[in-house]
Amino acid sequence: MQDLATALAARKQQQLYRSRQTLEGRQDVQLRIDGRDYLSFSSNDYLGLASHPRLVEALREGAERFGVGSGAAHLITGHSYAHQALEEDLAEFTGRPRALLFSTGYMANLGVVSALAGRGDHVFEDRLNHASLIDAAQLSGAKLVRYPHNDMPVLQKKLAQAKTGERLIASDAVFSMDGDCAPVAGLAGLATQHDAWLLIDEAHGFGVLGRQGRGWLLEQLPEVPDNVVLMATLGKGLGTFGAFVAGSEDLIETLIQQARTFIYTTAAPPALAWATRTALQLAREGDDLRENLRERVTQFRNGAAALGLPLMASDTPIQPLLVGDSGAALVLSQALRERGILVTAIRPPTVPKGAARLRITFSARHTAEQVDRLLEALAACMKRGSLAAR
């Protein structure tokens, strides 16, 4: 039997141990943890909707109308009017024939890949894809083929080498640890050329990027062919919980019949679906939120450049500050924490060895003064030696 205590001790020694922290109040840019207040740059609540009063009221209304639990899987008696209405709203918003709710983005990716690919098939994935996409390919039984980050010529070559079986290309739209975007138009072109499916994970772009927050895929590919599958989460830009897949009529019916992560799980609470309808409306009307978010990102990047900070190339709310060594990333995160600022250190295996970083994320609720405070704290860390300019 594996010695768990020894393995855990080894993780601590390697600076890879992870710990939870318990928030004492609601999700916001100002958090209270263990009796102390922090300015947070660690959330994926990009539009600041997680605690929006209209969402709180919509959730309360949904609970009063539909109760709390759904009581069963969607295909038994768990599919309520709230779920159906949200699916219809999401289909209309994305311009796709239909949408299907999943409990999480992880489950959505597993469901899509396992329904469309299996033994004898090939799944092609960007090396920086989210873990859910990687796991989905491995669990499907298909052959997983990785290609270098956003490298279309290599992907083209690997697609041509797959002579038999179904082909499925999967990529993040916005890469969660680097903050850059996939060349989705190029991916769609290759998918069509090689008679392949294309699955785009829009978790970090939905609600944030594109016209009315429709996401990176729909911004770059206004006409979406039926071989393109859109997956997006609802717990980041929209501030609630869950995920959905949007696509053709035949795709959604296939997922209802074959996606095990949809079939064999209890439906999410209908009250959450009811609240998410309001979140979708707020995102649709949220051009001012997205503009403030862009301004804060630009402010930070300009200030970081003036300080000589080693930011990675990203125009999204995800702004990675590359450190390299895992221990050094932890030291820097702790130094900021001592100054009342919460920024998470990201270490292997989430990122490659030697590429540990601070994952700095922005919300539409951040103010210019708060961004200045972060920059001042980073400058102080440079003077103290916790961070070296590059």
C-alpha positions as CSV (number, residue, x, y, z in Angstrom):
1,M,0.0,0.0,0.0
2,Q,1.2,3.5,-0.9
3,D,2.7,5.5,2.0
4,L,0.5,8.6,1.8
5,A,2.3,10.5,4.6
6,T,5.6,10.1,2.9
7,A,4.2,11.2,-0.5
8,L,2.6,14.3,1.2
9,A,5.9,15.2,2.9
10,A,7.7,14.9,-0.4
11,R,5.2,17.4,-2.0
12,K,5.9,19.9,0.8
13,Q,9.6,19.4,0.3
14,Q,9.3,20.2,-3.4
15,Q,7.2,23.3,-2.7
16,L,4.2,21.7,-4.4
17,Y,1.9,21.3,-1.5
18,R,-1.5,23.0,-1.8
19,S,-3.8,24.3,1.0
20,R,-7.3,25.6,1.1
21,Q,-8.2,29.0,2.7
22,T,-11.7,29.7,4.0
23,L,-13.5,32.9,3.0
24,E,-15.6,34.4,5.8
25,G,-17.9,36.4,3.5
26,R,-19.0,36.8,-0.1
27,Q,-16.9,36.6,-3.2
28,D,-15.6,40.0,-4.1
29,V,-12.4,41.9,-4.8
30,Q,-12.2,42.5,-1.0
31,L,-12.1,39.3,0.9
32,R,-11.9,38.3,4.6
33,I,-9.8,35.3,5.5
34,D,-9.0,34.3,9.1
35,G,-10.1,37.6,10.4
36,R,-8.0,39.7,8.0
37,D,-9.0,41.7,5.0
38,Y,-7.3,41.2,1.7
39,L,-7.4,42.9,-1.7
40,S,-7.8,39.9,-4.1
41,F,-6.4,39.5,-7.6
42,S,-7.1,35.7,-7.6
43,S,-10.7,35.2,-8.7
44,N,-12.2,34.2,-12.1
45,D,-15.2,36.4,-11.3
46,Y,-14.2,38.6,-14.2
47,L,-17.3,40.8,-14.4
48,G,-17.8,41.0,-10.6
49,L,-21.3,39.3,-10.8
50,A,-20.9,36.6,-8.2
51,S,-22.4,38.8,-5.5
52,H,-24.5,41.1,-7.7
53,P,-27.7,42.1,-6.0
54,R,-29.8,41.1,-9.0
55,L,-28.3,37.6,-9.0
56,V,-28.9,37.2,-5.3
57,E,-32.6,38.2,-5.7
58,A,-32.9,35.9,-8.8
59,L,-31.5,33.0,-6.8
60,R,-33.9,33.7,-4.0
61,E,-36.8,33.9,-6.4
62,G,-35.7,30.7,-8.1
63,A,-35.5,28.8,-4.8
64,E,-39.0,30.0,-3.8
65,R,-40.4,28.9,-7.2
66,F,-38.5,25.7,-7.9
67,G,-37.2,24.6,-4.4
68,V,-33.5,23.8,-3.8
69,G,-32.5,20.4,-5.1
70,S,-33.5,19.1,-8.6
71,G,-34.2,15.7,-7.2
72,A,-33.1,13.6,-10.1
73,A,-31.0,13.5,-13.3
74,H,-32.2,15.5,-16.3
75,L,-33.5,12.4,-18.1
76,I,-35.6,11.3,-15.1
77,T,-37.5,14.1,-13.4
78,G,-34.7,16.6,-12.8
79,H,-35.1,18.8,-15.9
80,S,-37.1,21.8,-14.9
81,Y,-38.5,24.8,-16.7
82,A,-35.6,26.8,-15.3
83,H,-33.1,24.5,-17.0
84,Q,-35.0,24.5,-20.3
85,A,-35.4,28.3,-20.3
86,L,-31.7,28.8,-19.6
87,E,-30.7,26.4,-22.4
88,E,-32.9,28.3,-24.8
89,D,-31.4,31.7,-23.6
90,L,-27.9,30.3,-24.1
91,A,-28.7,29.0,-27.6
92,E,-30.1,32.3,-28.6
93,F,-27.1,34.2,-27.1
94,T,-24.5,32.1,-28.9
95,G,-26.4,31.9,-32.1
96,R,-26.4,28.1,-32.1
97,P,-29.4,25.9,-32.7
98,R,-29.4,24.3,-29.2
99,A,-27.5,24.3,-25.9
100,L,-27.2,21.7,-23.2
101,L,-26.5,22.2,-19.5
102,F,-23.8,20.3,-17.6
103,S,-23.0,20.5,-13.9
104,T,-19.4,21.7,-14.5
105,G,-17.0,22.5,-17.3
106,Y,-15.0,19.4,-16.4
107,M,-18.0,17.2,-16.8
108,A,-19.0,19.0,-20.1
109,N,-15.6,18.3,-21.7
110,L,-15.6,14.7,-20.5
111,G,-19.1,14.2,-21.9
112,V,-18.4,15.8,-25.3
113,V,-15.1,14.0,-26.0
114,S,-16.3,10.6,-24.9
115,A,-19.4,10.9,-27.0
116,L,-17.6,11.9,-30.1
117,A,-14.3,9.9,-29.9
118,G,-13.3,6.5,-28.7
119,R,-11.0,3.6,-29.4
120,G,-9.4,3.8,-32.8
121,D,-10.0,7.6,-33.0
122,H,-7.6,10.5,-32.5
123,V,-8.0,13.6,-30.2
124,F,-5.5,16.5,-31.0
125,E,-4.8,18.9,-28.1
126,D,-2.8,22.0,-27.5
127,R,-0.1,21.3,-24.9
128,L,-1.4,24.1,-22.7
129,N,-5.0,22.9,-22.6
130,H,-6.9,22.7,-19.4
131,A,-6.7,19.4,-17.4
132,S,-10.3,18.6,-18.1
133,L,-9.6,18.4,-21.9
134,I,-6.5,16.3,-21.4
135,D,-8.4,13.9,-19.0
136,A,-11.3,13.8,-21.4
137,A,-9.1,12.5,-24.2
138,Q,-7.4,9.9,-22.0
139,L,-10.7,8.6,-20.5
140,S,-12.3,8.4,-23.9
141,G,-10.0,5.6,-25.1
142,A,-9.0,7.6,-28.2
143,K,-5.3,8.2,-29.0
144,L,-4.3,11.6,-27.5
145,V,-2.0,13.6,-29.8
146,R,-0.4,16.7,-28.3
147,Y,0.8,19.6,-30.4
148,P,3.0,22.6,-29.4
149,H,1.1,25.7,-28.1
150,N,-0.9,27.3,-30.9
151,D,1.4,25.7,-33.6
152,M,-0.9,25.3,-36.6
153,P,1.8,23.8,-39.0
154,V,2.5,21.0,-36.6
155,L,-1.2,20.3,-36.0
156,Q,-1.7,20.2,-39.7
157,K,1.0,17.6,-40.1
158,K,-0.3,15.5,-37.2
159,L,-3.9,15.6,-38.6
160,A,-2.6,14.4,-42.0
161,Q,-0.8,11.5,-40.3
162,A,-4.0,10.2,-38.7
163,K,-5.3,7.9,-41.5
164,T,-8.2,6.2,-39.8
165,G,-11.0,6.9,-37.3
166,E,-12.7,10.0,-36.1
167,R,-10.6,13.1,-35.6
168,L,-11.4,15.7,-32.8
169,I,-9.3,18.9,-32.2
170,A,-9.7,20.4,-28.7
171,S,-8.4,23.7,-27.5
172,D,-8.9,26.3,-24.8
173,A,-10.2,29.6,-26.3
174,V,-8.3,31.6,-23.6
175,F,-5.6,29.6,-21.9
176,S,-6.2,29.7,-18.2
177,M,-2.6,29.9,-17.0
178,D,-1.1,32.0,-19.8
179,G,-4.0,34.3,-20.6
180,D,-3.4,34.2,-24.4
181,C,-5.9,33.1,-27.0
182,A,-6.1,30.3,-29.5
183,P,-6.2,30.9,-33.3
184,V,-9.7,29.6,-33.5
185,A,-10.3,30.6,-37.1
186,G,-7.2,28.6,-38.1
187,L,-8.3,25.6,-36.0
188,A,-11.7,25.7,-37.6
189,G,-10.1,25.7,-41.1
190,L,-8.0,22.7,-40.3
191,A,-11.0,20.9,-38.8
192,T,-13.0,21.4,-41.9
193,Q,-10.1,20.5,-44.2
194,H,-9.5,17.2,-42.3
195,D,-13.2,16.3,-41.7
196,A,-12.7,16.7,-37.9
197,W,-14.6,17.9,-34.9
198,L,-13.4,21.1,-33.2
199,L,-14.2,21.5,-29.5
200,I,-13.4,25.0,-28.1
201,D,-13.4,25.5,-24.3
202,E,-14.6,29.1,-23.8
203,A,-14.4,29.0,-20.0
204,H,-12.3,32.2,-19.6
205,G,-13.7,34.1,-22.5
206,F,-17.5,33.7,-22.1
207,G,-19.0,36.9,-20.8
208,V,-15.7,38.7,-21.1
209,L,-14.5,38.9,-24.7
210,G,-16.3,39.7,-27.9
211,R,-19.5,41.5,-28.7
212,Q,-21.8,41.5,-25.7
213,G,-19.4,39.0,-24.1
214,R,-20.2,36.1,-26.4
215,G,-16.6,34.9,-26.2
216,W,-13.5,34.6,-28.3
217,L,-14.8,31.9,-30.6
218,L,-17.8,33.8,-31.8
219,E,-15.7,37.0,-32.1
220,Q,-13.2,35.3,-34.4
221,L,-15.6,33.0,-36.2
222,P,-19.0,34.7,-36.8
223,E,-20.2,31.9,-39.0
224,V,-19.9,28.7,-37.0
225,P,-20.1,25.4,-38.9
226,D,-21.8,22.3,-37.4
227,N,-18.4,20.6,-36.8
228,V,-17.5,23.2,-34.2
229,V,-18.6,22.5,-30.6
230,L,-18.7,25.4,-28.1
231,M,-18.3,24.7,-24.4
232,A,-18.4,27.5,-21.8
233,T,-18.6,27.7,-18.0
234,L,-21.1,29.8,-16.1
235,G,-19.0,30.2,-12.8
236,K,-16.5,32.7,-14.1
237,G,-17.6,35.6,-16.3
238,L,-21.3,35.0,-15.4
239,G,-20.6,34.5,-11.7
240,T,-22.9,31.6,-11.0
241,F,-22.2,27.8,-11.5
242,G,-22.2,25.1,-14.1
243,A,-21.5,24.9,-17.8
244,F,-23.1,24.3,-21.2
245,V,-22.4,23.0,-24.7
246,A,-23.8,24.7,-27.7
247,G,-24.0,23.3,-31.2
248,S,-26.2,21.7,-33.8
249,E,-29.5,19.9,-33.2
250,D,-27.9,16.5,-33.9
251,L,-24.9,17.2,-31.6
252,I,-27.0,18.1,-28.6
253,E,-29.3,15.1,-29.2
254,T,-26.2,12.9,-29.4
255,L,-24.9,14.3,-26.1
256,I,-28.3,13.7,-24.4
257,Q,-28.1,10.0,-25.6
258,Q,-24.4,9.3,-25.1
259,A,-22.6,11.8,-22.8
260,R,-22.3,9.8,-19.5
261,T,-21.5,12.9,-17.5
262,F,-24.9,14.3,-18.5
263,I,-26.9,11.1,-18.2
264,Y,-25.7,9.7,-14.9
265,T,-25.7,12.7,-12.6
266,T,-28.3,14.7,-10.7
267,A,-29.3,17.9,-12.4
268,A,-28.0,21.1,-10.9
269,P,-30.4,23.1,-8.7
270,P,-33.0,24.8,-10.9
271,A,-32.7,28.0,-8.8
272,L,-29.1,28.3,-10.0
273,A,-30.3,28.0,-13.6
274,W,-32.9,30.7,-12.9
275,A,-30.3,33.0,-11.5
276,T,-28.0,32.4,-14.4
277,R,-30.7,33.7,-16.8
278,T,-30.3,37.1,-15.0
279,A,-26.5,36.7,-15.1
280,L,-26.6,36.2,-18.8
281,Q,-28.7,39.4,-19.2
282,L,-26.2,41.3,-17.1
283,A,-23.4,40.1,-19.3
284,R,-25.3,41.0,-22.4
285,E,-25.8,44.5,-21.1
286,G,-22.3,44.7,-19.5
287,D,-20.3,46.7,-22.0
288,D,-19.4,49.2,-19.3
289,L,-18.1,46.3,-17.1
290,R,-16.0,45.0,-19.9
291,E,-14.6,48.4,-20.7
292,N,-13.6,49.0,-17.0
293,L,-12.0,45.5,-17.1
294,R,-10.0,46.4,-20.2
295,E,-8.9,49.7,-18.6
296,R,-7.6,48.0,-15.5
297,V,-5.7,45.4,-17.5
298,T,-4.1,48.1,-19.6
299,Q,-3.3,50.2,-16.5
300,F,-1.6,47.2,-14.9
301,R,0.4,46.2,-18.0
302,N,1.6,49.7,-18.4
303,G,2.6,50.0,-14.8
304,A,4.3,46.5,-14.9
305,A,6.3,47.5,-18.0
306,A,7.5,50.6,-16.2
307,L,8.7,48.5,-13.4
308,G,10.3,45.9,-15.7
309,L,8.2,43.1,-14.4
310,P,8.3,39.8,-16.4
311,L,4.7,39.6,-17.5
312,M,3.6,37.1,-20.1
313,A,2.0,38.2,-23.3
314,S,-1.8,38.5,-22.6
315,D,-4.5,41.1,-23.2
316,T,-7.1,39.2,-21.2
317,P,-7.9,39.6,-17.5
318,I,-5.4,36.7,-16.8
319,Q,-2.0,38.4,-16.3
320,P,0.7,35.8,-15.4
321,L,3.8,37.1,-13.7
322,L,6.5,34.6,-14.6
323,V,8.8,33.7,-11.6
324,G,10.2,30.3,-12.6
325,D,11.1,28.6,-9.3
326,S,8.2,27.2,-7.3
327,G,9.7,28.3,-4.0
328,A,10.4,31.8,-5.3
329,A,6.8,32.0,-6.5
330,L,5.5,31.0,-3.0
331,V,7.8,33.6,-1.3
332,L,6.5,36.4,-3.6
333,S,2.9,35.4,-3.0
334,Q,3.5,35.4,0.8
335,A,5.2,38.8,0.5
336,L,2.2,40.3,-1.2
337,R,-0.1,38.6,1.4
338,E,1.8,40.4,4.2
339,R,0.9,43.6,2.4
340,G,-2.8,42.6,2.4
341,I,-2.9,41.5,-1.3
342,L,-4.0,38.0,-2.3
343,V,-2.4,36.6,-5.5
344,T,-2.1,32.8,-6.0
345,A,1.2,31.1,-6.8
346,I,0.8,28.6,-9.6
347,R,3.3,25.7,-9.7
348,P,3.8,22.4,-11.5
349,P,2.0,20.2,-12.5
350,T,-0.5,23.0,-13.3
351,V,2.3,24.7,-15.3
352,P,5.5,23.2,-16.7
353,K,8.5,22.7,-14.4
354,G,10.5,25.9,-14.2
355,A,7.5,28.1,-15.2
356,A,6.0,28.8,-11.8
357,R,4.2,32.1,-11.7
358,L,1.8,34.4,-10.0
359,R,-1.6,34.3,-11.7
360,I,-2.9,37.8,-11.4
361,T,-6.5,38.2,-12.4
362,F,-8.7,41.2,-12.7
363,S,-12.3,42.0,-12.2
364,A,-14.6,44.7,-13.5
365,R,-15.0,45.7,-9.8
366,H,-11.3,46.6,-9.3
367,T,-10.7,50.3,-9.2
368,A,-7.7,52.2,-10.6
369,E,-6.6,52.9,-7.0
370,Q,-6.6,49.2,-6.2
371,V,-4.5,48.4,-9.3
372,D,-2.0,51.1,-8.2
373,R,-1.8,49.5,-4.8
374,L,-0.9,46.2,-6.4
375,L,1.8,47.8,-8.5
376,E,3.2,49.6,-5.4
377,A,3.3,46.3,-3.6
378,L,5.1,44.6,-6.5
379,A,7.6,47.4,-6.6
380,A,8.3,47.0,-2.9
381,C,8.8,43.3,-3.4
382,M,11.4,44.1,-6.0
383,K,13.3,46.3,-3.6
384,R,13.1,43.7,-0.9
385,G,14.5,41.1,-3.4
386,S,11.4,38.9,-3.5
387,L,11.1,39.6,-7.2
388,A,13.7,40.3,-9.8
389,A,13.0,42.3,-13.0
390,R,13.8,40.8,-16.3
